Amino acid sequence: MKRIYFFITLACLYVLSGCTSPVERNYVVVTIEPLRFFAEKIAGNQFLIHTIVPLGQSPEIYDPTPQQMVRIGKSRAWLQIGHIGFEQAWTQRILNNNPQMQVFDLSAGFSLLMEEENETELHSHHPGGVDPHIWSCIGGARAIADNTLQAFLLLDKDNETYYRQNYDSLVAEIDRTEALVRSTLSPLEERAFVIYHPSLTYFAREFEFVQLCIETDGKEPSPAQLKELVNRAKEYQAHVVFVQQEFDRKNAERMAEETQCRLVAINPLNYHWSDELILIANALANEP
């Protein structure tokens, strides 16, 4: 009954939106907060950027409210990764109600990982088996920045010089972040960490770490699976267990206790992309 009420309300709001709220020329939505970081850096004061999935919610399973759907319906464009669960579940439905909206794939041109390609990730955690977390590495950040620039150049050709200047400033920030992260990680001999949800697959590939994941097929691990993971963490000499706010801490705390690893809270969905990547690097290096 609640689901039926949701769709009735949604339909009414769309009708109302269509009658009174045409697509706004300077309004753009993004799926998650890190994408808002890149979009705002390049768009500056020319566009208003709204994030669909709020902090603390999983972008794999999030359902938007009717009010959010109205807001999305007024958007001129949607900047997305294209492989996040929310995007795969809702893109077509949103486009059916807002055919004028332009959708931009910010992962275009980037080498995406199928989860079975990672020898430490033997199970699928995301729809389609594609790991979408490309913003967790420097190469992914560069791809997002490039694709975001192209999106705004298509949306607003008149301000090309402005967007390119903002893009250059963003690339300089990405360069500084890479230099700091590499200098922090380069002395490390132990190159493994444990994490609940595999949000750092691209980070691990880029900086030559082994990522050991607690979550199995998107579910809590069984006692046998957890025991196997404890043994693997010891084998790889992991010293850190990362936990994210969208997921339960119980098994991560147990892992940290049984492996004598430090438990560190991170937020890969943080708006402050540079700060979060540096925080992760410092945690791996045991620095404050």
C-alpha positions in Angstrom: 0.0 0.0 0.0 2.8 2.4 0.8 4.5 1.7 -2.5 1.2 2.4 -4.3 0.8 5.7 -2.4 4.3 6.6 -3.3 3.7 6.3 -7.1 0.4 8.0 -6.9 2.0 10.9 -5.1 4.9 10.8 -7.6 2.5 11.0 -10.5 0.7 13.9 -9.1 3.9 15.8 -8.4 5.1 15.2 -11.9 1.8 16.6 -13.3 2.1 19.6 -11.1 5.8 20.0 -12.0 5.1 19.8 -15.7 2.4 22.5 -15.5 4.2 25.0 -13.3 7.9 24.3 -13.3 9.6 24.0 -16.7 13.2 22.7 -17.0 15.5 25.3 -15.5 18.3 26.4 -17.7 21.0 26.5 -15.0 20.0 23.5 -12.9 22.1 20.3 -13.0 21.9 17.2 -10.8 24.6 14.7 -9.9 24.2 11.2 -8.3 26.6 11.5 -5.3 28.5 14.2 -3.4 32.0 13.6 -4.9 30.5 14.4 -8.4 29.1 17.6 -7.0 32.7 18.5 -6.0 33.9 18.2 -9.5 30.8 19.8 -11.1 31.0 22.9 -8.8 34.7 23.3 -9.3 34.2 23.6 -13.1 30.7 25.2 -13.3 31.5 27.9 -10.8 28.6 30.3 -10.5 27.1 29.4 -13.9 25.1 26.4 -12.7 23.3 25.2 -9.5 24.4 21.6 -8.7 22.2 19.3 -6.6 23.1 15.9 -5.3 20.4 13.2 -5.5 21.6 10.7 -2.9 22.0 12.3 0.5 25.0 11.6 2.8 24.5 8.5 4.9 22.4 6.7 2.3 23.7 4.0 0.1 23.7 5.0 -3.6 23.3 1.4 -4.6 19.8 1.0 -3.1 18.5 4.6 -2.5 15.0 5.5 -3.6 14.3 9.2 -4.2 11.5 11.0 -2.5 8.6 12.5 -4.6 10.0 15.9 -3.8 13.4 15.0 -5.2 11.8 13.5 -8.3 10.2 16.9 -8.9 13.5 18.6 -8.5 15.2 16.2 -10.9 12.4 16.7 -13.3 13.3 20.4 -13.5 17.0 19.7 -14.2 18.6 20.4 -17.5 21.2 17.7 -17.1 22.3 14.7 -15.0 26.0 14.0 -14.5 26.4 10.4 -13.5 28.9 7.5 -13.4 26.4 5.2 -15.1 27.1 2.0 -13.1 25.8 3.0 -9.6 22.8 1.0 -8.5 20.6 4.1 -8.1 21.4 5.2 -11.7 20.7 1.9 -13.2 17.4 1.6 -11.4 16.1 5.1 -12.0 17.6 6.7 -15.1 15.1 5.4 -17.7 12.1 6.2 -15.4 13.4 9.7 -14.9 14.1 10.2 -18.6 10.6 9.0 -19.5 9.3 11.9 -17.4 11.9 14.4 -18.4 12.9 13.6 -22.0 14.6 17.0 -22.3 17.2 16.1 -19.7 20.7 15.4 -21.0 22.6 12.6 -19.3 26.4 12.6 -19.2 28.5 9.6 -18.5 31.4 10.8 -16.4 33.2 7.4 -16.6 33.5 7.6 -20.4 37.0 6.7 -21.6 38.0 5.3 -18.2 39.1 1.6 -17.8 36.4 0.2 -15.6 37.0 -2.9 -13.6 34.7 -6.0 -13.6 34.8 -7.3 -10.1 35.9 -10.8 -11.1 39.0 -9.2 -12.6 40.2 -8.4 -9.1 41.7 -11.6 -7.5 40.9 -10.4 -4.0 37.2 -9.8 -4.9 35.7 -13.1 -5.7 32.1 -12.0 -5.5 29.9 -9.3 -7.1 28.9 -6.3 -5.0 27.3 -4.1 -7.7 24.7 -4.4 -10.4 26.2 -5.7 -13.6 29.5 -6.6 -11.8 31.1 -3.3 -12.7 32.9 -1.4 -9.9 31.6 2.2 -10.1 33.9 3.9 -7.5 36.2 5.6 -10.0 36.4 8.8 -8.0 38.5 6.9 -5.4 41.6 7.2 -7.5 43.6 9.9 -9.3 43.0 8.5 -12.7 39.3 8.3 -12.1 39.3 11.9 -10.9 41.0 13.0 -14.0 38.4 11.2 -16.2 35.5 12.7 -14.2 37.1 16.2 -14.5 37.5 15.8 -18.3 34.0 14.5 -18.9 32.5 17.2 -16.6 34.3 19.9 -18.6 32.9 18.5 -21.8 29.4 18.4 -20.3 29.4 22.1 -19.4 30.9 23.0 -22.7 28.0 21.4 -24.4 25.5 22.9 -22.1 26.9 26.4 -22.3 29.2 27.2 -25.2 29.2 30.9 -24.4 31.3 30.5 -21.3 33.9 28.1 -22.6 36.9 30.2 -21.5 35.5 30.4 -17.9 35.0 26.6 -17.7 38.4 25.8 -19.1 40.0 28.1 -16.6 38.1 26.4 -13.7 39.1 23.0 -15.2 42.8 24.0 -15.2 42.5 25.0 -11.5 40.8 21.6 -10.7 43.5 19.7 -12.5 46.2 21.5 -10.5 44.3 20.5 -7.3 44.2 16.8 -8.5 48.0 17.0 -9.2 48.7 18.3 -5.7 46.6 15.6 -4.2 48.3 12.9 -6.2 51.8 14.1 -5.2 50.8 14.2 -1.5 49.2 10.8 -1.6 52.1 9.2 -3.4 54.7 10.7 -1.1 52.6 9.4 1.9 52.3 5.9 0.6 55.6 5.3 -1.1 57.6 4.3 2.0 55.0 1.6 3.0 56.1 -2.1 2.8 52.7 -3.5 3.9 50.4 -3.0 1.0 47.0 -4.4 2.1 43.9 -3.2 3.9 40.5 -4.5 4.9 37.3 -2.7 4.1 33.6 -3.5 4.6 32.3 -2.4 1.1 34.8 -2.4 -1.8 34.9 1.3 -2.3 38.6 1.6 -2.9 39.2 -0.9 -5.7 40.6 1.7 -8.1 42.6 3.2 -5.3 44.1 -0.2 -4.6 44.9 -0.8 -8.2 46.5 2.6 -8.7 48.7 2.6 -5.6 49.4 -1.2 -5.6 47.5 -2.3 -2.6 45.5 -5.4 -1.9 41.9 -4.7 -0.9 40.2 -7.4 1.3 36.5 -7.0 1.5 34.2 -8.0 4.4 31.0 -7.8 2.5 30.1 -10.9 0.4 27.7 -10.7 -2.5 26.3 -7.5 -0.9 25.6 -9.4 2.4 27.1 -9.9 5.8 29.7 -12.6 5.7 29.1 -16.0 7.3 31.3 -17.1 10.3 33.3 -19.3 7.9 33.8 -16.5 5.4 34.8 -14.1 8.2 37.4 -16.6 9.5 38.8 -17.0 6.0 39.1 -13.2 5.7 40.9 -13.0 9.1 43.5 -15.5 7.8 43.9 -13.6 4.6 44.3 -10.3 6.4 47.1 -11.8 8.5 48.7 -13.4 5.4 48.8 -10.0 3.6 49.9 -8.2 6.8 47.0 -5.7 6.7 47.1 -3.1 9.5 43.9 -1.1 8.8 40.2 -2.0 8.7 38.2 0.7 7.0 34.5 1.2 7.9 32.0 3.4 6.1 29.0 5.2 7.7 26.5 3.5 5.2 27.3 0.1 6.6 27.1 -1.8 9.9 30.3 -1.7 12.0 29.9 -5.0 13.8 31.9 -7.3 11.6 34.5 -4.6 10.9 35.0 -4.2 14.6 35.3 -7.9 15.0 37.9 -8.0 12.1 39.9 -5.3 13.7 39.9 -7.1 17.0 40.9 -10.5 15.6 43.6 -9.2 13.3 44.9 -6.4 15.7 44.2 -3.9 12.9 43.3 -0.3 13.5 39.7 0.5 12.8 39.4 3.7 10.8 36.2 5.4 9.7 36.3 6.8 6.2 33.7 8.4 3.9 34.4 7.7 0.2 31.2 9.7 -0.6 32.6 12.8 1.0 32.1 16.0 -1.0 35.6 17.1 -0.1 37.3 14.7 -2.5 40.9 15.8 -2.0 40.6 15.8 1.8 39.2 12.3 1.9 41.8 10.8 -0.4 44.5 12.3 1.8 42.8 11.0 5.0 42.8 7.5 3.5 46.5 7.7 2.6 47.4 9.0 6.1 45.4 6.2 7.7 47.3 3.6 5.7 50.6 5.3 6.7 49.4 5.5 10.4 49.7 9.3 10.3 47.2 11.7 12.1 
